[in-house]
Amino acid sequence: MINMFEMLSQAQNGAAMENLSRQFGLHPDQTRQAVEALMPAFNEGMRRQAQSLEAMQDFFGKLGSGSFERFFEQPESTESDEAREHGNDVLSQMFGSKAVSRAVSDQAAAMTGIGTEMYRQMLPVIASMMMGGLARQGANTNPMQQMMQQMMGAGASASNPMQQMMEQMMRAGTAGANPMAEMMQEMFASMLGGTDAGKKKGSGFDPAEIVDALFTAGRKTQDANAEAMGRIFEQFMGGRR
């Protein structure tokens, strides 16, 4: 499967790192280092989203909104106010507060030597590009996944039978025993590149395992950076993972 860093590298017809370098006045190697250093933070943020049905509804709603694809595909779009506004909205959901974003920027700066202020400027842009890549990937998966994404994005009420079914699958679905849970596992895996994560025989459905696979497959970032990013989230948001 493709990992998140590779997906971002292939954005904008493969010129994303060069385009971001021009936008932020960095050498392409610095841009790659900067983006790579942020991956553990996005991993942790998405992993925590995967623990909550409500958060996942909001997340899939954003993916299905049609607001992000252009940031993945069009170089000039990442220089717009919309890219920063949409990105900050994503960061607010994933990180929970500006304090986490600042701490993430400080940690990435310490890791790479690239200034904290530069990271604060880059974070919302990278978030918008990442969401655009996931949205485009999701649009290319099977029709059932698209239907489920639309349903989740619609904010179905708790009285909706489909919503109740979703809650049951997310909270109690067991691979091999619940065919609907298996279907949902397949949809997540398809959208995130065909990984088998979260589908171990005899285990419950754990979207967080799929998120981990998306970020860790082939990741070059030093483990110390990933551990430090994890500690930031634990400090500000508690120990739930």
C-alpha positions as CSV (number, residue, x, y, z in Angstrom):
1,M,0.0,0.0,0.0
2,I,1.0,3.6,-0.5
3,N,1.8,5.4,2.7
4,M,0.9,9.0,3.5
5,F,4.3,10.5,2.8
6,E,4.4,8.9,-0.6
7,M,0.9,10.0,-1.3
8,L,1.8,13.6,-0.5
9,S,5.0,13.3,-2.6
10,Q,2.9,12.3,-5.6
11,A,0.5,15.2,-5.2
12,Q,0.2,17.9,-7.9
13,N,1.4,15.5,-10.6
14,G,4.5,14.5,-8.6
15,A,5.7,18.1,-8.1
16,A,4.3,18.8,-4.7
17,M,7.6,19.0,-2.8
18,E,9.0,21.4,-5.4
19,N,5.9,23.5,-5.4
20,L,5.9,23.7,-1.6
21,S,9.6,24.5,-1.6
22,R,8.9,27.6,-3.8
23,Q,5.9,28.5,-1.7
24,F,7.8,28.5,1.6
25,G,11.3,29.3,0.4
26,L,12.9,26.0,1.3
27,H,15.2,23.6,-0.5
28,P,13.3,20.5,-1.7
29,D,15.3,18.3,0.7
30,Q,14.2,20.6,3.6
31,T,10.6,20.4,2.4
32,R,10.7,16.6,2.4
33,Q,12.3,16.6,5.9
34,A,9.6,19.0,7.1
35,V,6.7,17.0,5.8
36,E,8.2,13.7,7.0
37,A,8.7,15.1,10.5
38,L,5.0,16.0,10.7
39,M,3.7,12.5,9.8
40,P,3.8,11.1,13.3
41,A,1.6,14.0,14.5
42,F,-1.0,13.4,11.8
43,N,-0.8,9.7,12.5
44,E,-1.6,10.3,16.2
45,G,-4.3,12.7,15.4
46,M,-6.0,10.4,12.9
47,R,-5.6,7.5,15.2
48,R,-7.5,9.3,17.9
49,Q,-10.2,10.2,15.5
50,A,-10.6,6.5,14.7
51,Q,-11.6,5.8,18.3
52,S,-14.8,7.8,18.1
53,L,-17.9,7.3,15.9
54,E,-18.8,11.0,16.1
55,A,-15.3,12.1,15.1
56,M,-15.2,9.6,12.2
57,Q,-18.6,10.9,11.0
58,D,-17.1,14.4,11.0
59,F,-13.9,13.2,9.4
60,F,-15.7,11.4,6.6
61,G,-18.1,14.3,6.2
62,K,-15.1,16.5,5.4
63,L,-13.6,13.9,3.0
64,G,-16.9,13.8,1.1
65,S,-17.5,17.5,1.0
66,G,-15.5,18.1,-2.2
67,S,-13.6,20.9,-0.5
68,F,-10.1,19.4,-0.5
69,E,-9.3,17.6,-3.7
70,R,-8.0,20.8,-5.4
71,F,-5.3,21.2,-2.8
72,F,-4.0,17.8,-3.7
73,E,-4.2,18.4,-7.4
74,Q,-3.6,22.2,-8.1
75,P,-0.3,23.8,-7.1
76,E,-1.7,27.4,-6.9
77,S,-4.5,26.3,-4.6
78,T,-2.2,25.7,-1.7
79,E,-1.2,29.4,-1.6
80,S,-4.9,30.5,-1.1
81,D,-6.6,31.6,2.1
82,E,-9.0,28.7,1.6
83,A,-6.1,26.1,1.9
84,R,-5.1,27.6,5.3
85,E,-8.7,28.0,6.5
86,H,-9.7,24.4,5.6
87,G,-6.4,23.1,6.9
88,N,-6.8,24.9,10.2
89,D,-10.3,23.3,10.5
90,V,-8.8,19.9,10.0
91,L,-6.0,20.6,12.5
92,S,-8.6,21.7,15.0
93,Q,-10.4,18.4,14.7
94,M,-7.2,16.2,14.6
95,F,-5.2,18.0,17.2
96,G,-8.0,19.4,19.4
97,S,-6.3,22.8,20.2
98,K,-3.8,25.3,19.0
99,A,-1.6,24.4,21.9
100,V,-1.1,20.9,20.3
101,S,-0.4,22.5,16.9
102,R,2.2,24.7,18.5
103,A,3.8,21.8,20.4
104,V,3.9,19.7,17.2
105,S,5.6,22.6,15.4
106,D,8.1,22.9,18.2
107,Q,8.9,19.2,18.2
108,A,9.3,19.1,14.4
109,A,11.5,22.1,14.4
110,A,13.7,20.5,17.1
111,M,13.9,17.4,14.9
112,T,14.9,19.0,11.7
113,G,16.3,22.5,12.5
114,I,13.6,24.1,10.4
115,G,12.1,27.0,12.2
116,T,8.9,26.7,14.3
117,E,7.2,29.6,12.6
118,M,7.8,27.8,9.2
119,Y,6.1,24.7,10.5
120,R,3.1,26.8,11.8
121,Q,2.7,28.1,8.3
122,M,3.1,24.7,6.6
123,L,0.8,22.7,8.9
124,P,-2.6,23.8,7.6
125,V,-1.4,23.6,4.0
126,I,-0.1,20.0,4.5
127,A,-3.4,19.1,6.3
128,S,-5.4,20.3,3.3
129,M,-3.2,18.4,0.9
130,M,-3.4,15.3,2.9
131,M,-7.2,15.4,3.1
132,G,-7.4,16.1,-0.6
133,G,-5.3,12.9,-1.3
134,L,-7.5,10.8,1.0
135,A,-10.7,12.2,-0.6
136,R,-9.4,11.4,-4.1
137,Q,-8.4,7.9,-3.0
138,G,-11.8,7.4,-1.4
139,A,-13.6,8.5,-4.6
140,N,-11.8,5.7,-6.5
141,T,-13.0,2.9,-4.2
142,N,-16.0,0.7,-4.5
143,P,-19.6,2.2,-4.6
144,M,-20.5,0.8,-1.2
145,Q,-17.6,2.8,0.4
146,Q,-18.9,5.9,-1.3
147,M,-22.4,5.3,-0.1
148,M,-21.1,4.8,3.5
149,Q,-19.0,7.9,3.3
150,Q,-22.0,9.9,2.2
151,M,-24.1,8.5,4.9
152,M,-21.6,9.3,7.6
153,G,-21.1,12.8,6.1
154,A,-24.8,13.5,6.2
155,G,-24.8,13.5,10.0
156,A,-27.5,10.9,10.4
157,S,-29.5,11.1,13.6
158,A,-29.3,8.5,16.3
159,S,-32.8,7.4,15.4
160,N,-31.7,6.4,11.9
161,P,-31.5,2.6,11.7
162,M,-28.5,2.8,9.4
163,Q,-26.8,5.0,12.0
164,Q,-27.6,2.5,14.7
165,M,-26.2,-0.3,12.6
166,M,-23.0,1.7,12.1
167,E,-22.6,2.2,15.8
168,Q,-23.0,-1.5,16.5
169,M,-20.5,-2.4,13.8
170,M,-18.0,0.2,15.1
171,R,-18.4,-0.7,18.8
172,A,-18.9,-4.4,18.7
173,G,-18.3,-5.8,15.3
174,T,-16.1,-8.9,15.2
175,A,-14.3,-10.1,12.1
176,G,-15.5,-13.4,10.9
177,A,-18.8,-13.2,12.9
178,N,-20.4,-10.0,11.6
179,P,-20.6,-9.7,7.8
180,M,-21.4,-6.0,7.9
181,A,-18.4,-5.4,10.1
182,E,-16.3,-7.3,7.5
183,M,-17.7,-5.1,4.8
184,M,-16.8,-2.0,6.6
185,Q,-13.3,-3.3,7.2
186,E,-13.0,-3.9,3.4
187,M,-14.1,-0.4,2.7
188,F,-11.6,1.2,5.0
189,A,-8.8,-1.0,3.7
190,S,-9.7,-0.2,0.1
191,M,-9.8,3.6,0.7
192,L,-6.4,3.5,2.4
193,G,-4.7,1.4,-0.2
194,G,-5.6,-2.2,0.3
195,T,-4.0,-2.9,3.7
196,D,-5.1,-5.9,5.7
197,A,-4.6,-3.9,9.0
198,G,-7.6,-4.2,11.3
199,K,-8.7,-7.5,9.7
200,K,-6.9,-10.1,11.8
201,K,-8.9,-13.2,12.4
202,G,-10.7,-13.3,15.7
203,S,-10.1,-9.6,16.5
204,G,-12.5,-6.7,16.6
205,F,-12.6,-4.0,14.0
206,D,-10.0,-1.5,14.9
207,P,-9.7,1.5,12.4
208,A,-6.7,2.7,14.3
209,E,-4.7,-0.2,13.0
210,I,-5.5,0.9,9.5
211,V,-4.4,4.5,10.3
212,D,-1.1,3.2,11.7
213,A,-0.5,1.2,8.6
214,L,-1.1,4.2,6.4
215,F,1.6,6.2,8.2
216,T,4.1,3.6,9.2
217,A,4.5,1.6,6.0
218,G,7.9,2.7,4.7
219,R,8.2,5.7,7.1
220,K,11.7,7.0,7.5
221,T,11.0,9.4,10.4
222,Q,13.1,8.5,13.5
223,D,11.3,6.6,16.2
224,A,12.2,9.3,18.7
225,N,10.2,11.9,16.8
226,A,7.2,9.6,16.7
227,E,7.4,8.9,20.4
228,A,7.8,12.7,21.2
229,M,4.7,13.5,19.1
230,G,2.8,10.8,21.0
231,R,3.8,12.4,24.3
232,I,2.4,15.7,23.1
233,F,-1.0,14.2,22.5
234,E,-0.9,12.4,25.8
235,Q,0.0,15.7,27.6
236,F,-2.8,17.8,26.1
237,M,-5.5,15.2,25.3
238,G,-4.9,12.3,27.7
239,G,-3.7,8.8,27.3
240,R,-6.5,7.4,25.1
241,R,-5.1,5.9,21.8
